[in-house]
Amino acid sequence: MVLRPLGLGDLLTGVPAIRGIRAAVPDHRLVLATTRALEPLVALIDAVDEVLPAVELEPLDWAGAPPELAVDLHGKGPASHVVVAGLRPQRLLTFDSPGYPGPTWHPDEHEVRRWCRLVSEGLGVDCDPDALDLAVPDVEPPVRDVAVVHAGAAFPGRRWPAERFAAVARHLVAAGLRVVVTGGPAERDLALAVAEQAGLDEEAVLAGRTTSLELAAVVAAARVVVCGDTGVAHLATAYRRPSVVLFGPVSPALWGPPARPQHVVCWHGDGAGDPWGTTLDPALARITVAEVTGALDGLLART
């Protein structure tokens, strides 16, 4: 049993560790405890046999005998350690905290490498941090070969202004690309505002109109993606699509894409911002439209 009931980006950064666990116990049935909303996307990981719907830091609805192995891919503990320990597994793997021996947590470690190290040190297997790819969903994307503009983020501190995303969208249209604006149901008004300011019609707004699998399929078939520090950036990584990712309060050294030529990061911060902030982070505000459009032009010229 593997615990990871968090957001989309958290799930995708944990994929290499999940694959490492699968390699360590190839004959076991691997159950991933994650949120119900992410269950369709878990099917795109070639290492999970079953999903156990879970809510962050709440007891798991586990039936049957205790698992032979339980792994906490949620946090450094002890709150999440208690959740997995409550299953009374024969073996428990967590980061070190009082009452729970394990590998040492390093706060300055990239999220992908952190969980790979937990697995490699705890289970004695190689864990490749670049094993981030997902299978392409078996659904037809509503659009293909488009520029994806994703303006939303979980917290205002990580949301680049809508008018700047609109300016980027106008630039992409002028470059001859078809542009769509993506997002979840709660981000539809934001996406509509971006589209209106960019001169796009409502048909270009996919926010609130796609399932999670359709959104993944759109990213997998995209020409380029531009977004903030959010789950769509990790989908672009999973499908190796050209992307420009805008960081503010959080350092890309902790959550950024791998060092590949098709991913460009814009960041002018020091890592001291508040990722849960209620106002635009100053470091994110320092990213200009010209910087983003220049990065996009460079990517498109190469690809």
C-alpha positions as CSV (number, residue, x, y, z in Angstrom):
1,M,0.0,0.0,0.0
2,V,1.4,3.4,-1.1
3,L,0.0,6.6,0.4
4,R,-0.2,9.7,-1.9
5,P,-3.6,11.5,-1.6
6,L,-2.6,14.9,-2.8
7,G,-2.9,16.9,-6.0
8,L,-2.2,16.2,-9.6
9,G,1.4,17.5,-9.5
10,D,2.1,15.5,-6.4
11,L,0.8,12.3,-8.0
12,L,3.0,12.9,-11.1
13,T,6.2,13.7,-9.2
14,G,5.6,10.5,-7.2
15,V,5.5,8.3,-10.3
16,P,9.2,7.3,-10.4
17,A,9.0,6.3,-6.7
18,I,5.9,4.3,-7.3
19,R,7.6,2.5,-10.2
20,G,10.6,1.9,-7.9
21,I,8.3,0.2,-5.3
22,R,6.8,-1.9,-8.1
23,A,10.3,-3.1,-9.0
24,A,11.1,-3.9,-5.4
25,V,8.0,-6.1,-4.9
26,P,7.2,-7.3,-8.4
27,D,5.0,-10.1,-7.3
28,H,2.9,-8.1,-4.9
29,R,-0.4,-6.3,-5.6
30,L,0.3,-2.6,-5.4
31,V,-2.5,-0.4,-4.0
32,L,-2.2,3.3,-4.3
33,A,-4.2,5.4,-1.8
34,T,-5.0,8.7,-3.5
35,T,-7.9,11.0,-4.1
36,R,-10.9,9.8,-6.0
37,A,-10.5,12.7,-8.5
38,L,-7.1,11.3,-9.6
39,E,-8.2,7.7,-10.0
40,P,-8.6,7.9,-13.8
41,L,-5.0,9.2,-14.2
42,V,-3.6,6.5,-12.0
43,A,-4.5,4.0,-14.8
44,L,-1.9,5.7,-16.9
45,I,0.9,4.6,-14.6
46,D,2.1,1.1,-15.4
47,A,2.8,0.1,-11.8
48,V,-0.5,0.3,-9.9
49,D,-3.0,-2.5,-9.6
50,E,-5.7,-0.9,-7.6
51,V,-6.7,2.6,-6.2
52,L,-7.9,3.0,-2.7
53,P,-9.8,6.3,-2.5
54,A,-8.3,8.5,0.3
55,V,-8.5,11.9,1.8
56,E,-5.4,13.7,3.0
57,L,-4.4,12.7,6.5
58,E,-7.6,10.8,7.2
59,P,-7.7,7.1,8.2
60,L,-7.9,4.7,5.2
61,D,-10.8,2.5,4.5
62,W,-8.7,-0.6,4.3
63,A,-10.4,-4.1,4.2
64,G,-8.8,-7.4,4.7
65,A,-5.5,-8.5,6.2
66,P,-2.8,-5.9,6.9
67,P,-0.5,-5.2,3.9
68,E,2.9,-6.7,3.8
69,L,4.4,-3.3,3.0
70,A,3.1,0.2,3.5
71,V,5.0,3.2,2.1
72,D,4.3,6.8,3.1
73,L,4.8,9.0,0.0
74,H,2.8,11.8,1.6
75,G,5.2,13.7,3.9
76,K,7.9,13.7,6.5
77,G,5.5,12.8,9.4
78,P,4.4,12.1,11.9
79,A,0.8,12.9,10.9
80,S,0.9,10.9,7.6
81,H,3.0,8.2,9.2
82,V,0.2,7.5,11.6
83,V,-2.2,6.8,8.6
84,V,0.0,4.1,7.2
85,A,1.1,2.7,10.5
86,G,-2.6,2.3,11.4
87,L,-2.9,-0.5,8.8
88,R,-0.4,-2.5,10.9
89,P,1.7,-3.5,7.9
90,Q,4.4,-6.2,8.3
91,R,6.9,-3.6,7.1
92,L,6.6,0.2,7.1
93,L,8.7,2.6,5.1
94,T,8.7,6.3,6.1
95,F,11.1,9.2,6.4
96,D,12.6,9.4,9.9
97,S,10.6,11.1,12.6
98,P,10.1,10.4,16.3
99,G,9.0,6.8,16.6
100,Y,9.5,6.1,12.9
101,P,13.0,5.2,11.9
102,G,13.9,5.7,8.2
103,P,15.9,7.8,5.8
104,T,16.5,11.4,6.6
105,W,14.3,14.1,5.1
106,H,16.2,16.9,3.3
107,P,14.1,20.1,2.9
108,D,16.2,21.3,-0.1
109,E,15.7,18.1,-2.2
110,H,13.7,18.1,-5.4
111,E,10.3,16.4,-4.9
112,V,11.0,13.7,-7.4
113,R,14.4,12.8,-6.1
114,R,13.2,12.9,-2.5
115,W,10.7,10.1,-2.9
116,C,13.1,8.1,-5.2
117,R,15.7,8.3,-2.4
118,L,13.2,7.1,0.2
119,V,12.4,4.0,-2.0
120,S,16.0,3.3,-3.1
121,E,17.4,3.6,0.5
122,G,14.4,1.9,2.1
123,L,13.9,-1.0,-0.3
124,G,17.3,-1.4,-1.9
125,V,16.3,-0.8,-5.5
126,D,17.4,1.6,-8.2
127,C,14.8,4.3,-8.7
128,D,15.1,6.4,-11.8
129,P,14.0,10.0,-11.2
130,D,13.5,10.5,-14.9
131,A,10.9,7.8,-15.2
132,L,8.1,10.4,-15.3
133,D,6.3,9.3,-18.5
134,L,2.6,8.4,-18.6
135,A,0.7,6.4,-21.1
136,V,-1.4,8.4,-23.5
137,P,-5.0,8.2,-22.5
138,D,-7.3,6.1,-24.7
139,V,-9.6,9.0,-25.4
140,E,-9.7,11.3,-28.3
141,P,-8.6,14.8,-27.3
142,P,-11.0,17.6,-28.2
143,V,-8.1,19.4,-30.0
144,R,-4.7,18.5,-31.3
145,D,-1.5,20.4,-32.1
146,V,-2.5,23.5,-30.2
147,A,-0.8,25.9,-27.8
148,V,-2.2,25.2,-24.3
149,V,-2.4,28.3,-22.1
150,H,-3.2,27.3,-18.5
151,A,-3.7,30.3,-16.3
152,G,-4.9,28.7,-13.1
153,A,-3.1,27.5,-10.0
154,A,-4.2,26.3,-6.6
155,F,-3.4,29.5,-4.8
156,P,-3.3,33.2,-5.9
157,G,0.4,33.5,-5.0
158,R,1.1,31.2,-7.9
159,R,-1.2,32.7,-10.5
160,W,0.5,35.0,-13.0
161,P,-1.9,37.8,-14.0
162,A,-4.7,36.9,-16.4
163,E,-3.9,39.9,-18.6
164,R,-0.3,38.7,-19.1
165,F,-1.5,35.2,-20.1
166,A,-3.9,36.9,-22.5
167,A,-0.9,38.8,-24.0
168,V,1.0,35.6,-24.4
169,A,-2.1,34.0,-26.1
170,R,-2.3,36.9,-28.6
171,H,1.4,36.4,-29.4
172,L,0.9,32.7,-30.0
173,V,-2.1,33.4,-32.3
174,A,0.0,36.0,-34.2
175,A,2.6,33.3,-34.7
176,G,0.0,31.1,-36.4
177,L,-0.9,28.7,-33.6
178,R,-4.4,27.7,-32.5
179,V,-4.6,28.5,-28.8
180,V,-6.8,26.9,-26.1
181,V,-7.2,27.9,-22.5
182,T,-7.5,25.0,-20.1
183,G,-8.5,24.7,-16.4
184,G,-10.8,23.0,-14.0
185,P,-14.4,23.8,-13.4
186,A,-13.5,26.3,-10.7
187,E,-11.1,28.1,-13.2
188,R,-13.6,28.6,-16.0
189,D,-14.3,32.3,-15.2
190,L,-10.5,32.9,-15.1
191,A,-10.1,31.1,-18.4
192,L,-13.0,33.0,-20.0
193,A,-11.3,36.3,-18.9
194,V,-8.0,35.3,-20.5
195,A,-9.8,34.3,-23.7
196,E,-11.8,37.5,-23.9
197,Q,-8.7,39.7,-23.4
198,A,-6.8,37.6,-26.0
199,G,-9.6,38.0,-28.6
200,L,-10.4,34.3,-28.5
201,D,-13.9,33.0,-28.8
202,E,-15.6,30.9,-26.2
203,E,-14.9,27.7,-28.1
204,A,-11.2,28.1,-27.3
205,V,-12.0,27.8,-23.6
206,L,-11.7,24.2,-22.5
207,A,-11.7,24.9,-18.8
208,G,-14.5,23.1,-17.1
209,R,-15.3,21.2,-20.3
210,T,-12.8,18.3,-20.2
211,T,-12.4,15.3,-18.0
212,S,-9.0,14.7,-16.4
213,L,-8.2,12.1,-19.1
214,E,-9.2,14.5,-21.9
215,L,-7.0,17.2,-20.4
216,A,-4.1,14.8,-20.3
217,A,-4.8,13.8,-23.9
218,V,-4.9,17.5,-24.9
219,V,-1.5,18.1,-23.3
220,A,-0.1,14.9,-24.8
221,A,-1.0,16.1,-28.3
222,A,-0.1,19.8,-27.7
223,R,2.3,21.8,-29.8
224,V,3.4,23.8,-26.7
225,V,2.3,24.4,-23.1
226,V,2.6,27.6,-21.1
227,C,1.5,27.6,-17.4
228,G,2.4,28.3,-13.8
229,D,3.8,26.0,-11.1
230,T,0.8,23.6,-11.3
231,G,-0.3,20.1,-12.3
232,V,-0.5,20.8,-16.0
233,A,3.3,21.6,-16.0
234,H,3.9,18.0,-14.7
235,L,1.6,16.7,-17.5
236,A,3.8,18.4,-20.0
237,T,6.8,16.7,-18.4
238,A,5.0,13.4,-18.4
239,Y,4.4,13.7,-22.2
240,R,7.7,15.4,-23.0
241,R,5.8,18.3,-24.6
242,P,7.6,21.7,-25.1
243,S,6.6,23.9,-22.1
244,V,7.4,27.2,-20.5
245,V,6.7,27.1,-16.8
246,L,6.4,30.2,-14.6
247,F,7.7,29.9,-11.0
248,G,7.2,32.4,-8.2
249,P,7.2,31.5,-4.4
250,V,8.6,28.0,-4.9
251,S,12.0,27.3,-6.5
252,P,12.1,25.1,-9.6
253,A,15.0,23.3,-7.9
254,L,12.3,21.8,-5.7
255,W,9.4,21.3,-8.1
256,G,10.6,22.2,-11.6
257,P,10.7,20.0,-14.7
258,P,13.8,17.8,-15.4
259,A,16.7,19.3,-17.3
260,R,15.5,18.7,-20.8
261,P,15.7,21.0,-23.8
262,Q,12.0,21.1,-24.3
263,H,11.2,22.5,-20.9
264,V,12.0,26.2,-20.1
265,V,11.6,27.7,-16.6
266,C,11.1,31.4,-15.8
267,W,11.9,32.4,-12.2
268,H,13.3,35.4,-10.4
269,G,12.8,34.4,-6.8
270,D,14.9,33.2,-3.8
271,G,12.6,30.4,-2.7
272,A,11.4,32.4,0.3
273,G,7.9,33.1,-0.9
274,D,4.6,31.6,0.3
275,P,3.2,28.9,-2.0
276,W,-0.2,29.2,-0.3
277,G,-0.2,33.0,-0.5
278,T,-3.4,35.0,-1.2
279,T,-1.8,37.6,-3.3
280,L,0.5,37.5,-6.3
281,D,4.0,36.5,-5.3
282,P,6.6,39.3,-6.1
283,A,8.9,36.9,-7.8
284,L,6.2,35.7,-10.1
285,A,5.2,39.3,-10.8
286,R,8.7,40.0,-12.0
287,I,8.3,37.6,-15.0
288,T,7.4,39.7,-18.0
289,V,5.3,38.9,-21.1
290,A,8.4,39.5,-23.3
291,E,10.4,36.9,-21.3
292,V,7.6,34.3,-21.7
293,T,7.0,35.0,-25.4
294,G,10.7,35.0,-26.1
295,A,11.0,31.6,-24.4
296,L,8.1,30.3,-26.4
297,D,9.5,31.6,-29.7
298,G,12.8,29.8,-28.9
299,L,11.0,26.5,-28.2
300,L,8.8,26.7,-31.3
301,A,11.8,27.4,-33.5
302,R,13.6,24.3,-32.2
303,T,10.6,22.0,-32.3
